[in-house]
Structure formats: structure tokens, C-alpha cells
């Protein structure tokens, strides 16, 4: 089950040990279970001990022995690895397993890591099949989605049917994607729902923090940018891809989001 959180495969691909990847974190026994927890089932926040309010975040959890940890790393923040890039050479890869959006730049024959952002994905795991299934669609490098429109969205509102009514929800920008077979999918901000990033709470879109959607739009995104959304199911399309492994190794101080897991209230650990 360790592969469900991507740690074993990812650390091996980077040429580092599991112990190195988990440096400065609590000692963790083997993963026994991976599961999703609805907001109303969580009594304490994965962030600062404040209660998780209904309608904020559906978090993915991992049980190790009798300890329960967040899989979405709440300490993960935007990180820029390259300051000078050519926007026309950039493309995006979204990892469902890592709750991250990566920006890469193609420079000659090399693919270089430019930046990463934590993201919130769909409430339900798996590839989107139909309207209303609460899943984020997936694609492959051979057939990527693309940004078709970059729309101002600060005035846009949405009713999440959670009692809060029709509220601002999209941040400053909506990067609409061409996703064959589905419509209305995009990358946007998380106004009124920032605590859901990173995690699982959207109806199918990809949420960034409001400051991050501005940064992505201002620096890297354009109409036509390829966007690859990897699978969260074990298989060849869950990654990391070979070009990612190489780019990660070349990036200074790159780290996978394996730190900052938080013990839930009431969970205990017995050696």
C-alpha cells in the first residue's frame, strides 16, 4: 500500500532512501491503509488544531500502525526553481498522488523543472467519466489537455450546496482546459476554500491558492499551454515520468511532498 502515496517509487526514482525522504519527520511504521475522510468526520484540523468546518476540505489520510497522517502535505508551498523562462516552452504536469502542479520548460533536448504549486483535486478519485461524478479528468503526455482560455474570474461565484450560498470561488483567473468528452474543467483559485489546498475537495477542477493562480498566470500559462494530468491509480500514467526524474535530480533543493504529516486527535501509537 506504500505505493498508494507514491513514496516508495518516488524515492527510488530519485536515488534516495526512504529514510532520507522522511528525515526530520516522525518515525513511521509501514502503511496499512489509505482512505479519504469527509470534513464532518474530522474533529481537528491538519493545519493548526482548529476544527475543520463542513464544506472546506475532504482530506486523504494514511494509517500507519495506529497513527493517522495526512497524505496531502500541509507544509507544501509554491516553489520556483528557475527565474528566467520562455513561456512558450513551458508545459504543466499535475500529479494526483502528490497533490502538486509542476511547471516544466523544454530547453533543447532537456526538460527542466521551473516551479511547483500545491493543488486541491476532485473529491472522488479516478478518471472523470460523466458530468457530476466529482472526478478530475486524466490524460497522457502523448495526448495532453491544453489551456483554451484565460478568463478573469474574481467576480465568479458558485454554490457548493453546503449552506454557504453562492460565494466567490475561483480566484483571479480561470484557465479553461480542453478536455475531450468533458466541459467546464479548469485550473483556478480557491477563494472561500483556501484551506482545501492541498487536498481533495473540488468537483473536478484543479484548485490553487489564490496567490498561486496569479503567479501561474503571470509567469507561465498561456493559451495553448499543454497540461498533463496523471492518474491516481497505480500504473504507467501515475508517474513519475522519466523526464520528471531527470528534472527533479537537476533541480536545486527539490523535495517530494512527504513532510509535515499531522497526527489526528485521538489517534495513538503502540510500539
Secondary structure, DSSP 4 states (H G I P E B T S, - for coil): -GGGGTHHHHHHHHT--HHHHTTTS-----EEEEEEE-GGG-SS-SSSSPPPPTTS-BEEEEEETTEEEESS-TT---EES-SS--GGGEEEEEETTTTEEEEEEEETTEEEEEEEEE-EEESS-S---STTS------BTTB-EEEEEEEE-TT-EEE-SSSS-EEE-S-SEEEEEEBTTB-S-EEE--TT-GGGSSEEEESSSEE--HHHHHHHHHHT--TT-EEEE--SSSSTTSS--HHHHHHHHHSTT---S-----PPTT-----
